[in-house]
Amino acid sequence: MPQPIQAVEFTPEHGETPQCESHCPVHLNQIRQLQPEMLPLERAQQMAEFFGALADPTRLRLLSVLATQELCVCDLATALKMSESAVSHQLRVLRSQRLVKYRKEGRNVHYSLADSHVINLYREATEHLDEAD
């Protein structure tokens, strides 16, 4: 796990402008104004884990299929040409981040995207990638 960035305390001498390690001037007033807007470290960690769940091609392919319809594990495995256990493992990761939900029907488990936020996130990412440079 990455180590958190250590805060740097600037204590300029009277009348001096504080400087960072690369000797550029530090604009303390701007920094003070930005700090309430900065993402808290704990929330940043949660978001990193969330995006980490999306940082896998197999999981993204699962989302692409589930963006069209609900499917059972065996259909997902067939569509992705993977074993059911491998698909189940990836779905477990997606479930842990509340990206997919499931419902049981007898012995079968059917998966779908968790909510409209997930489909919107998926669509926004694909639209962004489809934009011309």
ChimeraX attribute file (.defattr): number of C-alpha atoms within 10 A of each C-alpha:
attribute: neighborCount
match mode: 1-to-1
recipient: residues
	/A:1	3
	/A:2	4
	/A:3	5
	/A:4	8
	/A:5	7
	/A:6	6
	/A:7	6
	/A:8	7
	/A:9	8
	/A:10	12
	/A:11	10
	/A:12	10
	/A:13	8
	/A:14	6
	/A:15	6
	/A:16	9
	/A:17	14
	/A:18	16
	/A:19	15
	/A:20	11
	/A:21	6
	/A:22	6
	/A:23	8
	/A:24	10
	/A:25	12
	/A:26	13
	/A:27	11
	/A:28	13
	/A:29	8
	/A:30	9
	/A:31	11
	/A:32	10
	/A:33	10
	/A:34	10
	/A:35	10
	/A:36	9
	/A:37	8
	/A:38	10
	/A:39	11
	/A:40	10
	/A:41	11
	/A:42	9
	/A:43	10
	/A:44	12
	/A:45	13
	/A:46	12
	/A:47	14
	/A:48	12
	/A:49	14
	/A:50	17
	/A:51	12
	/A:52	12
	/A:53	19
	/A:54	19
	/A:55	11
	/A:56	11
	/A:57	10
	/A:58	16
	/A:59	17
	/A:60	16
	/A:61	15
	/A:62	22
	/A:63	22
	/A:64	16
	/A:65	16
	/A:66	19
	/A:67	17
	/A:68	11
	/A:69	11
	/A:70	17
	/A:71	17
	/A:72	18
	/A:73	20
	/A:74	18
	/A:75	13
	/A:76	22
	/A:77	18
	/A:78	12
	/A:79	12
	/A:80	15
	/A:81	10
	/A:82	13
	/A:83	14
	/A:84	17
	/A:85	12
	/A:86	13
	/A:87	20
	/A:88	15
	/A:89	13
	/A:90	17
	/A:91	22
	/A:92	15
	/A:93	17
	/A:94	22
	/A:95	17
	/A:96	13
	/A:97	18
	/A:98	14
	/A:99	21
	/A:100	20
	/A:101	17
	/A:102	16
	/A:103	12
	/A:104	10
	/A:105	9
	/A:106	6
	/A:107	6
	/A:108	12
	/A:109	13
	/A:110	17
	/A:111	21
	/A:112	20
	/A:113	24
	/A:114	17
	/A:115	12
	/A:116	10
	/A:117	11
	/A:118	16
	/A:119	18
	/A:120	12
	/A:121	11
	/A:122	17
	/A:123	14
	/A:124	12
	/A:125	11
	/A:126	12
	/A:127	10
	/A:128	10
	/A:129	10
	/A:130	9
	/A:131	7
	/A:132	5
	/A:133	4
